[in-house]
Every structure is written in structure tokens, then in C-alpha cells.
Amino acid sequence: MDTQDSYRDRWIRCTPDGIRIRGYYFPWGGKTVRYADIRAVQRVRMGLMSGQGRIWGTANPTVWASLDPGRTRKTEGLLLDVGKRVRPFITPDDPAAVAAVIRDHSGPEATDGDRVLM
């Protein structure tokens, strides 16, 4: 882990300036979301019919799930409101830690939800 990163797993990296999402764009392009652009973050519980089975992409045109082949084994993700029509959906290994980093850098409160995303 870079000494300035406050969180890092295989797909998500929290840098001093924002969240670096590996495998966001097809075929392998990354995306950086600046903390200043994040209006809110929602913690979302996933099930087989609500995001857990989607490795990449979306069936909902307002949400884009970054690549995460391990998503099928995860039960929670984060939906980032960045003020645009399409909201990034990420599934870090430790969603609570990433939500805390976002809150520390930009102020939005993480909310819990049972939202069906995909």
C-alpha cells in the first residue's frame, strides 16, 4: 500500500485526493472519483437478485458497478452520489472503512439501505 493511501484492496484505493476504482471502464480503464465530488455515500446490502451476482456493469441505467469478480461473495457495497445521472457502485473488501475515509475527506454521512440496484 502506498504510504499516503488510507485504504487499499485489489479494486479500490483511497488516495489523499479521491477514490481510485480499478476496472471501472471497459475493458480495464480506471476511474478516479474526487472526494470533493461525492455528495453522499449509501451503504447497500446485496443479495443474489440485487447486485451480488453482477460482476461488472448494470441492468439499471443509473448505476454502474465497477469490475469485482469477488462480488458474489460480498454482501455489502457503496453507492456514490456524484451529482450525475450515473452513480458508481463499488464493493470494497471493507465497505465501512471506505465509507469512513469518504466521510473524513468530504463530509457526507453513510446511510444504510436495502435498495435494489441491479
C-alpha positions as CSV (number, residue, x, y, z in Angstrom):
1,M,0.0,0.0,0.0
2,D,1.2,3.5,-0.8
3,T,2.1,5.2,2.4
4,Q,-0.4,8.0,1.6
5,D,-3.3,5.7,0.8
6,S,-5.7,5.4,3.7
7,Y,-7.3,2.2,2.2
8,R,-6.4,-0.2,-0.5
9,D,-7.7,-3.6,-1.8
10,R,-7.4,-5.2,-5.2
11,W,-10.0,-2.9,-6.8
12,I,-10.4,0.2,-4.6
13,R,-7.7,2.6,-3.5
14,C,-8.4,5.7,-1.3
15,T,-5.7,8.2,-2.0
16,P,-5.3,11.7,-0.4
17,D,-7.4,13.2,-3.3
18,G,-10.1,10.6,-4.1
19,I,-11.1,7.1,-4.7
20,R,-9.3,5.2,-7.5
21,I,-11.5,2.5,-8.9
22,R,-9.7,-0.1,-10.9
23,G,-11.6,-1.8,-13.7
24,Y,-14.4,0.8,-13.9
25,Y,-14.4,1.3,-17.7
26,F,-14.4,-1.4,-20.4
27,P,-12.1,-3.2,-20.9
28,W,-9.8,-2.3,-17.9
29,G,-9.8,1.5,-17.5
30,G,-9.8,3.0,-14.1
31,K,-11.8,5.9,-12.7
32,T,-10.9,8.4,-10.0
33,V,-13.7,10.0,-8.0
34,R,-12.6,13.1,-6.1
35,Y,-13.8,13.3,-2.5
36,A,-15.0,16.9,-3.3
37,D,-17.3,15.4,-6.0
38,I,-19.0,13.0,-3.6
39,R,-22.3,14.3,-2.3
40,A,-23.4,11.2,-0.4
41,V,-22.5,7.6,0.0
42,Q,-25.0,4.9,0.7
43,R,-24.2,1.5,2.2
44,V,-26.2,-1.1,0.3
45,R,-26.9,-4.7,1.3
46,M,-26.7,-7.0,-1.7
47,G,-28.4,-10.3,-2.4
48,L,-28.4,-12.7,-5.4
49,M,-31.0,-10.6,-7.2
50,S,-29.8,-7.2,-6.0
51,G,-26.2,-6.7,-7.2
52,Q,-24.3,-9.7,-5.7
53,G,-24.5,-11.6,-9.0
54,R,-23.4,-8.7,-11.2
55,I,-19.6,-8.8,-11.6
56,W,-19.4,-5.7,-13.8
57,G,-21.8,-3.2,-15.4
58,T,-25.5,-2.8,-14.8
59,A,-29.1,-3.6,-15.6
60,N,-30.1,-0.2,-14.1
61,P,-29.1,2.7,-16.3
62,T,-28.5,5.0,-13.2
63,V,-25.9,2.7,-11.5
64,W,-22.6,1.4,-12.8
65,A,-20.9,-1.4,-10.9
66,S,-17.1,-1.5,-11.2
67,L,-15.4,-4.8,-12.0
68,D,-15.2,-7.1,-9.0
69,P,-15.1,-10.8,-9.7
70,G,-15.3,-11.4,-5.9
71,R,-18.7,-9.5,-5.6
72,T,-20.6,-12.8,-5.5
73,R,-19.0,-13.5,-2.1
74,K,-19.8,-10.0,-0.7
75,T,-23.0,-8.8,1.0
76,E,-22.5,-5.0,1.1
77,G,-21.4,-2.3,-1.3
78,L,-21.3,1.5,-1.6
79,L,-23.3,3.7,-3.9
80,L,-21.6,7.0,-4.6
81,D,-23.8,10.1,-5.4
82,V,-21.5,12.3,-7.5
83,G,-24.2,14.6,-8.8
84,K,-24.6,12.9,-12.1
85,R,-27.2,10.6,-13.7
86,V,-25.0,7.5,-13.4
87,R,-23.7,6.7,-9.9
88,P,-20.7,4.5,-9.3
89,F,-21.3,1.3,-7.3
90,I,-18.2,-0.2,-5.6
91,T,-17.7,-3.2,-3.4
92,P,-14.6,-2.8,-1.4
93,D,-13.4,-5.6,0.9
94,D,-14.2,-3.3,3.9
95,P,-17.1,-1.0,3.0
96,A,-17.2,0.5,6.5
97,A,-13.5,1.6,6.2
98,V,-14.1,3.2,2.8
99,A,-17.2,5.0,3.9
100,A,-15.2,6.4,6.9
101,V,-12.5,7.6,4.6
102,I,-15.0,9.3,2.4
103,R,-16.7,10.9,5.4
104,D,-13.4,12.1,6.7
105,H,-12.5,13.7,3.4
106,S,-15.7,15.1,2.2
107,G,-18.3,15.0,5.0
108,P,-21.3,13.0,3.6
109,E,-22.8,10.6,6.0
110,A,-23.0,6.9,5.0
111,T,-26.6,5.7,5.1
112,D,-27.8,2.1,5.3
113,G,-30.2,0.8,2.8
114,D,-31.9,-2.2,1.3
115,R,-32.0,-0.7,-2.2
116,V,-32.3,-3.0,-5.2
117,L,-29.7,-1.7,-7.6
118,M,-29.4,-4.2,-10.5
